[in-house]
Amino acid sequence: MFAKDIGIDLGTANVLIYVKGQGIVLNEPSVVAIDSETKKPLAVGREARDMLGRTPGTVHAIRPMKDGVIADFEVTEVMLNHFIKKINGKGFLSRPRILICCPSNITQVEKNAIKDAAERTGAKKVFLEEEPKVAAVGAGLDISAPRGSMVIDVGGGTTDVAVLSLGGIVNSASIKIAGNVFDNDIAKYIKDKYKLLIGDRTAEEIKLEIGTVYPTEKKEKMDVRGRDLVTGLPHTITITSDEVEEALRESIYIIVNTAKNVLEQTPPELSADIIDKGIVVTGGGALIKGFDELLAHELKVPVFVAESPLTCVAEGTGILLDNIHLIDK
């Protein structure tokens, strides 16, 4: 059995792995549970995520990726090793070539850290590509043509906004406001307004179920359980989609203004192309209700959500692996 070419979307919230010829073979949370006494990993991925906020004192559930870059090198290596073994990615005769995605505008030191972590899992060769470019390819955009394409990739740790043409990034911005910040905004809003303490997972459930960023006629409600800060006892409240919109407003407008800044710095010919073709939104943040409508309203340009926003980057790595000459510079 020969080694496989592997594409990895190393996200702050989830890791997706694409194997050439097989498609996406793994989609697991980027979480590792560590025993703080022995420093040994106890669980990785979905099992570890189930432990978040529910572990005894000696067990810590860690997210080794922060804002799209490696925050804990050793734990990231453990996580990558586990996932590559799980998909049996190391061939018996040779080592795999790995294409790994990173946010645009990260430093060379951060790029080297990502590359080192992948190399230490036994890769023969590691390629790095910028996430918005790979997301655009995965969303079906033809970025090799001399025409402007614009993509907004809202992940877990970072939001990348990029204008692409002739296979490269013409203009881009990367900000550390994305899905995880939205969860924190919701938890903070509930704590300030209702004096109720909720965990990250509950905040994420609220975002996914009734989260909206553009006021609509349809008002949704959800019961939320947490710990009352006044009495210290478990308590339930009801929160509405309008309140979630209010909680997320500030962060969402930072993303909108970042997209405006990128558009303002785009050459006029490419701007004309973007008005024709519109903007494609990818990443988990694209699934928040009303996000495309809000962007279209604010940017005055058509906005489309990619067909499968959560897997765009992983699918893009697959397309690039088939055309490895495009990245093997």
N, C-alpha and C positions, 0 to 999 in steps of 0.2 A: 504494500500500500504506500503510495507516494504522499508526500506532504501536501496539505491543502493551502490554497490562498484564503486568508481570513480577513474580513473587514470588521472593525470594531468601532461602534459608537459608544465611546467611553463617557457616559453622561453623569451629571451630578446626581440625578435621581435614578436612572436606569442604565444598565449596560445591555446593548443589543449586539449580537454577533451574527455575521453573515458568512456562510461558507460557500465558496465558488462551486456552482453546480448543484447546491442543495437549498439555497435561499437562507432566510433568517432561521437559525436553529436555536437561538437562546435570547430570551428577553427577561431579565431579572433585575430587581432593585440593587442599586450600588450600596449595599450595606453589609458589614461584617460584624459578627458578635464575637467579642474577645473576652477571655477569662483574665481579669486584671491581675490575678495572683501569679498564674503560670505564663501569662502573655500568649497563650495559645488560642488560635481561632476555633470557635465552637460551631459556628454556622455561617454560611455565606448566602447572600441573595435573598430569596423569598422567605426562607426559614428565619434568617436574621432580622428581616423587616418586621416579621410578626412579633419579634421580641422588643421592638422599639418602644420605649416608655413603659415596658412591662417586665424589666429584668431585675433580678435580685442584686444586692450591692456589689457582688464580685464580678458580675457580667456586664460588659458595656457594649451596646450596639453602636457601631461607629460608621459614619458616612465618610469614606476616605477621600472623596472628591468634593471640593468646595469651589463654587463659582466656575465650574468647568475645568479646573486645574487640580493637580494632585496636592492635597493638604497633608496626607500621611503616606509617605512613600512605601514603607514596609507593608502596610495594610493593603494598599493598592496592588502591590505585587502578589500578596496572598490571594486577593480577590481574582486578579487576572489569571493566575495559575490555576485556581479552582475551576474557573469557567472554561478555560482552554482544555483542561483535563476532562471536564464534564462532557464536552462535545467531541472528545477524542481528537483534538486538533493537531496533536503532534504525530506526524506520520512515522512509520517504522523505519523508513529509509532516509528521510531528510526532514529538515525543520521547515515550518510554514513561513510564507511571506505574509506579513501583517500590514494592513492599511488601517491607520488609526486616525480618528478625527479630533481636532482641537478647536477651541473658539478662535476667531480672528482677533488680532491685536493682543495676543499674549506674548510675553517676553521670550527671548531665546532660551533663558534658563528654564522656564516652565515647559517649553517645547522639548528641551533635552531630558527633563524629568519624565515626561510622558514616553519619550522614545526609549529611555533607559529601562523603565518599568516593563515595556513590551519586549525589549531585547532579552531581559533577564528571565522571561518565561520560556525562552528557547527559540525565539524567532530567527530565521536565517537573515531576513532583511526587513526593516521597518520603514514604511512610508508614512509621512504625516501630511494630512490635507486639512484645509480650513473648513470648518463645519458649514457655513452658509453656502459654500461652493458645492459641497457634497449633497446638502439638502436640496439645492436647486436641481442637481442632476437627478436625484431620487424622486423629485416632484414632476419630472418629465420635461423640464425646460432644456432647450438646446442652447447651452451656454457657449458653444464653440463658434456660433455665428457672429458676424460683426453687428449685432443688435443688442440693445440694452435689455437686461432682465433684472428684476429686483425681487429679493427674497427677504422675509423677516422670519427668523427662526427663534421661537420662544421656547427655550428648554427648561430645565429644572434650576440651573444655576446662573445661566447667562442668556441674554437676548442678543442675537447677532443680526445686524441689518447690513445688507450688501447689495451693491449694483454690480452686475457681471456682464462682461462682453469679451468675445474672442478667447474663451476658456479661462479667463482670469478675473480677479476682483479689481474693479476700477476704483471703487470707493466703498468704505465699510466703517462700521462702528460696532463696538461690543460693550454692553453694559451688564453690571451684575444685578440686574433686576429681572426676575423671571418667576417660575412656578413656586420655588421655595419662599421667595419674598411675599408672594400673594398669600401663602399659607400663614406666614407670620403676621401679615396685615390683618387677616381675618381673626386670628387668635388675639391680637392686641385690641382690636375693635370690641370684641366680646368681653375681654377683661376690663377695658375702660368703661364700657356702657353698662354691662350687666354684673360686673364684679364676679365673673365666672371664669375659672381657669380651665382651658381645654388643651389637649395634646396636639402635636403636629398632625397625627393621622386623622383626628376629628376635623381639624381645620381643612385638611385636604378633601375629606368627604363632603364638607359644606361647599367647597369650591366646585367640585365635580357635579354635585347634585343640583344646587340652586345658584351657582356662581353666574353672574352676568355683569357686563361692563357697559351695557347700553340700555337705558330705561325702555321697558316694553309694557304693553297693556297687561300681559300675563304676569300676575304676581304669584310667586311660589313661596312656600313656607317649609320649614324643617325643624323638627325637635332636636335640640342639642343638649347632651348631658356632659356635666363636668363637675368641678369642685367649687362650691360657693366660697369666695374669699372671706366673707364676713363670718359665716357660721362654721366653715371648715367641713361642711357636710356635702354629700352628693346632691346635685340639684339639676333640674331640667328647665330649659327656656325654649321659646319658639323664636326663630330668626327668619326674616323675609329676604327675598332676592334683592329688594331695594337697599337693604342694609349692607348686603354683600357688595353691591355696586358702590356704595359710599365708602366701604372699607378699602376697596381696591383702587378707587379713583386716582389717588395721588401717584401710585406706582405705574398705573396704566398710562397716565399722561406723560410720564417720563419716557416711556417707550414710544409714544406717539411723537413727542418732540425730537427724540433721537432719529426717528424715521424722517421727520421734516428736515432735520439738519443734513442728513445724508442726501436727500433729494435736492436741497439747495446747493450742494457742492458738486452735483452731477452735471457733466457736460450737456449742453442743450439738445444735441442730437440724440443722446441716450435718453434724456427726459421725454422726448417726443415718442420714442419706442415704448417707454414705460406707460405712457398715457394710452397707447394702443393696446399693449399686452396686459397691462395691470400688474398688480403686486401679488406674489404668492406667499401665503403664511404657512409655516410648518412648525413642528414641535408640539408638545403637549398643550402649551398656552393657546394654540390655535383653536382648541376645542372649547374654550370659555365662550359661553353664549354672548353674541353681539359684538365680539372682538373685530370681526371682519367689517361689520356695519359701521362701527365707530371709526376704524381706520379709513374706510371709504369716505365717510362724512368729513373727517378732519384733513385728509390728504388730497381730497378731490380727484382721486384716481380709483379705477375699479380694483377691488381686492377679492382674491379667491383663496379659499382654504384648500390646501393640497388634499389629494384623494385619501391618503393614509398618513396624516401629519406625524403620528408617533413613530412611524418606521421609515420615514423619508431618508434620514441620514444613513441608516443601515442599508436600505435599498440602493442609495447612491454609491456606497462603498462597493456594492456588488457590480454595478455598471462600470465603475472605475477599475475594478480588478480585471474585468473583461478587456479593458483598454489600458493595460498597465503601462504601455508606452507613453500615455499622456501624463503619468505622474512620475515615471522613472527618469527623473532629470539627472 
